[in-house]
Amino acid sequence: MYVKRIAEQRLKGILEGSKVGIVLGARQVGKTTLVEHALAGRNAVVLNFDVEIDKHRFLAAAALSPSEGLKTLGSPDVLVVDEAQRLPEASRIIKGWCDARLPVKILLLGSSSLSLLDQTAESLTGRNEKLLLPPLVFQETLCVEDWYSDRYTSQMLHEQFRTSLRAVLMRTLAFGSYPEVTLAADKTGLLRNLSSDYLWKDILQTGLVKSPDLIRRLLTLLAHQVGSEVSTNEIATQLQMARATVEHYLDLLEQTYVVFRLPSFSTNPRKEIARSKKVFFWDTGIRNALLNAFSTDELRSDIGPLWENWVIAEAAKHNLLEGRPSELYFWRSRAQSEVDLVIKTGDTVRAFEIKWRPGYFATRAFAGMYGVEVRLVTSDDFLTSGLIRTECPPR
């Protein structure tokens, strides 16, 4: 079953344009499926650099003149290179083909922003367009449900479909939103496979990390600390690693779309903590797999930080899909007043406090400093918060 994606519109625009398309995202988020769906019925050739024969076909074509090389690949209208980061010299070759103005649209797909794709983007400055594809956002997950209709408003969902909506929410919190996991019967098994080195395969294959056990131990610590400020010094001590090594591993995990860091918001460093960061998982299912914690019970002991990770990841995923127009932060003053999520878009600032259940939360410090009301996002009213959307992707 194909899950319709919001990113289809962006991809369509890239295919209709003249620039090289670069589609990035973690493994198994549906990059290849999305592209194949968009190219159905078109004269397209797909090369997968995880397959040796496809690498050889590409290199054999590169040994010829650009026009002759393209003919050996079947003279496609669209050439798709999947797992493009597997062949570092592809960056130079593709640049040469672009310079030759070949009558072909080139799409590069990669599961990381490491090496090749950064090099390619740099060598094709002004001639590439990126699409960053995260796991499914909630509205894409919701639209798979048999009972759901895009005619339902947020209020109708809360009032008339509360039980069904709650079930989808708890399932998504527990198992995340990778497309295959969303559709699978054995969600736990798939997540265990994904979290057993598969998602960080690119890091291991580059030789930048010698032991997969170190990555797993680091991620497990981060999974326990979701929602809290992360001290790289403390992590380094716990893992018996150098602080610089921890920072390096965090950079690699960000570049392979396993985690993302949320910096602190500050315009007045004397009154605010300006250098702290929190680390969140792009997918809560991966976080739970590391902890072997797949309960869909609302009373699970980690429901608060799990909810915070999920809501913030939803905001971050939409920001990716929209081309990163906003900057995302958390905020904490030296007097320990906090706001979980601050979204800055141009000169506009929005602020959100994220709690599983309604309750008291202090907002006066942030509101007094910035003149911005802090909105509460709970599991009871999350669809009306302005963060979580329900409309299905355009058909």
Secondary structure as UniProt FT lines:
FT   HELIX           7..16
FT   STRAND          20..24
FT   TURN            27..28
FT   HELIX           31..38
FT   TURN            39..41
FT   STRAND          44..48
FT   TURN            49..50
FT   HELIX           52..62
FT   HELIX           66..72
FT   TURN            73..74
FT   STRAND          78..82
FT   HELIX           84..86
FT   TURN            88..89
FT   HELIX           90..99
FT   TURN            100..101
FT   STRAND          105..110
FT   HELIX           116..123
FT   TURN            124..126
FT   STRAND          128..132
FT   HELIX           138..142
FT   TURN            143..144
FT   TURN            146..147
FT   TURN            150..151
FT   HELIX           154..160
FT   HELIX           162..175
FT   HELIX           179..183
FT   HELIX           187..193
FT   HELIX           194..198
FT   TURN            199..200
FT   HELIX           201..206
FT   HELIX           212..224
FT   TURN            225..227
FT   HELIX           232..239
FT   HELIX           243..255
FT   TURN            256..257
FT   STRAND          259..264
FT   TURN            269..271
FT   STRAND          277..281
FT   HELIX           284..291
FT   TURN            298..299
FT   TURN            301..302
FT   HELIX           303..321
FT   TURN            322..323
FT   STRAND          327..333
FT   TURN            334..335
FT   STRAND          338..345
FT   TURN            346..347
FT   STRAND          348..354
FT   HELIX           364..370
FT   STRAND          374..377
FT   TURN            379..381
FT   HELIX           382..384
//
